Amino acid sequence: MKPSEMTIEQRLAQVRQRVNDAEQKYGRKTGSVQILAVSKTQPLASLREAQLAGQKAFGENYLQDALPKILGLTQPRPEWHFIGPVQSNKTRDIAENFDWVQSLDRLKIAQRLDQQRPPGLPPLSICLQVNIDNEAEKSGVSPEQVPALAEQLQQLPNLHFRGLMAIPRATSDTVQQRKAFHLLKEIFEQLKSEYPKMDTLSMGMSNDLEAAIAEGATIVRIGTAIFGPRRK
Ligand SMILES: *Cc1c(COP(=O)(O)O)cnc(C)c1O
């Protein structure tokens, strides 16, 4: 069957199989890798379909696009991860509506999220986004900046610092894929030696999830392999 003829439920099953196979192949514990369904540009109906098929966590990049879906997809409410660039005028809505921000790369934004997180909610889970290939056009902190920012994040009581996220340069060369993921894993292990409670390494997308799992990913962020091509 061509991917375009498959339902979201079928594609999700296929992605779960890929994750399971990679866990086995690379000696990872079964169930140690979580699938985040990246639903940017996808209509609410598609998210519902994924939710009915058992998907429990969704990632969105654009606040305005995400809010109607967050309001529309309840019972049960899934877990919402913000994974796009965070503008300072959007922090309040993000702090009020999301469970995670994986794309943090500035202290100023962290301070705003901390101040604006509503008191009734648990701390906002946070990953630092690392610009692993030092690409000029990509957001994220450089690997050298991680320790200082990590220490500052520890001071913010309404944020729960969980680990690192990266989007390496796209390549179909699996050796190159693993190199970038391996580098992120090393930065993560250093961080963990300082903060043993770090539990999240978010890396790997539709085309490179196997390489990411081989190198220790705990969350893979999957868009097109679940929902098909983006809509805009
Ligand atoms: C869009 C996006 C993804 C998903 O990419 P696919 O190649 O469609 O799986 C993952 N992470 C981030 C940060 C994204 O913006």
The ligand as an SDF file (V2000), in Angstrom:
LIG
                    3D

 15 15  0  0  0  0  0  0  0  0999 V2000
    7.9790   19.4100   11.7120 C   0  0  0  0  0  0  0  0  0  0  0  0
    8.8590   18.9860   12.8010 C   0  0  0  0  0  0  0  0  0  0  0  0
    9.0660   17.6230   13.0840 C   0  0  0  0  0  0  0  0  0  0  0  0
    8.4740   16.4840   12.2670 C   0  0  0  0  0  0  0  0  0  0  0  0
    9.1260   16.3370   11.0580 O   0  0  0  0  0  0  0  0  0  0  0  0
    8.7570   15.1220   10.0540 P   0  0  0  0  0  0  0  0  0  0  0  0
    9.9370   15.0520    9.1570 O   0  0  0  0  0  0  0  0  0  0  0  0
    7.5050   15.5230    9.3550 O   0  0  0  0  0  0  0  0  0  0  0  0
    8.5730   13.9050   10.8670 O   0  0  0  0  0  0  0  0  0  0  0  0
    9.8550   17.3140   14.1790 C   0  0  0  0  0  0  0  0  0  0  0  0
   10.4060   18.2510   14.9590 N   0  0  0  0  0  0  0  0  0  0  0  0
   10.2360   19.5660   14.7160 C   0  0  0  0  0  0  0  0  0  0  0  0
   10.8620   20.5630   15.6170 C   0  0  0  0  0  0  0  0  0  0  0  0
    9.4650   19.9680   13.6320 C   0  0  0  0  0  0  0  0  0  0  0  0
    9.3100   21.2760   13.3950 O   0  0  0  0  0  0  0  0  0  0  0  0
  1  2  1  0
  2  3  1  0
  2 14  2  0
  3  4  1  0
  3 10  2  0
  4  5  1  0
  5  6  1  0
  6  7  2  0
  6  8  1  0
  6  9  1  0
 10 11  1  0
 11 12  2  0
 12 13  1  0
 12 14  1  0
 14 15  1  0
M  END
$$$$
